[in-house]
Amino acid sequence: MTERVETAMEAVAQLALSRPADDACMNISVLVVEDDFFQRGTLQQLFDRANRANEGSIYFEVRLLESTAEALSFLRSEGTARLDLVLLDVVFPGEEMSGRDLLRHVREAAGERTAIVMMSSVLEPTLVEDCIREGADAYLPKPIRAEEVGLLWQHCVKRGKKLPPQSTSQPSTTAPSPRKLHAGSRPVPHVSPNVSPHLPATSGYHPSGSIALDATSRFMSPEQEEPPSACAHQ
């Protein structure tokens, strides 16, 4: 029994060591208010993948809500002190409060420290202008693209969120050893063993909005993917 306890404590200690320190990670508390079930699931996946791509420097901690009424209840009970970013749908069919109404409420309650980003498939210029005038930091068209989710932290920085310190590690200056070629052979381009030769060598986001995954994960379903490791909470 004692050995099992010691083994468990050792595993917990190793897990703690693998997480970045407070000053090495920017934790971003996100509230998403979206009435569409599919859209909520997609946004959660995009935030999870952004966390993996950020490799511990930035971590999105996401809370998903499905209605303006639920959002108001959450804000009354939890407040806005820890909210860094609010992602709001504009249209909520059948509800008394619209996304714009909730925008005004959140901006008044949170003040200037919380970034608010609106999202909608309705792209009328007057609607976009009204949302910006009423306190929104940005207005994103649906469907939301992966690179847009990955870069939402910029709005938090503009609102006063501090960036994690720049890494002090220096890049290696050692040149790779030349490859030996046999007579008549053609040079073979170097491809990382974990990346498909048909994809970019660095995983991330494709300009078209599709997500570039490495070869080991490109055929994995979201259920099979490993969850991202969280930073230590500020």
HELIX and SHEET records of a PDB file:
HELIX    1   1 THR A    2  SER A   18  1                                  17    
HELIX    2   2 ASP A   22  ALA A   24  5                                   3    
HELIX    3   3 PHE A   37  ASN A   54  1                                  18    
HELIX    4   4 THR A   68  GLU A   78  1                                  11    
HELIX    5   5 GLY A   99  ALA A  110  1                                  12    
HELIX    6   6 PRO A  125  ARG A  133  1                                   9    
HELIX    7   7 ALA A  146  GLY A  150  1                                   5    
HELIX    8   8 TRP A  153  LYS A  158  1                                   6    
SHEET    1   A 5 ILE A  58  LEU A  65  0                                        
SHEET    2   A 5 MET A  26  VAL A  33  1                                        
SHEET    3   A 5 LEU A  85  ASP A  89  1                                        
SHEET    4   A 5 ALA A 115  SER A 120  1                                        
SHEET    5   A 5 ALA A 138  PRO A 141  1                                        
SHEET    1   B 2 GLY A 204  TYR A 205  0                                        
SHEET    2   B 2 ILE A 211  ALA A 212 -1                                        
END                                                                             
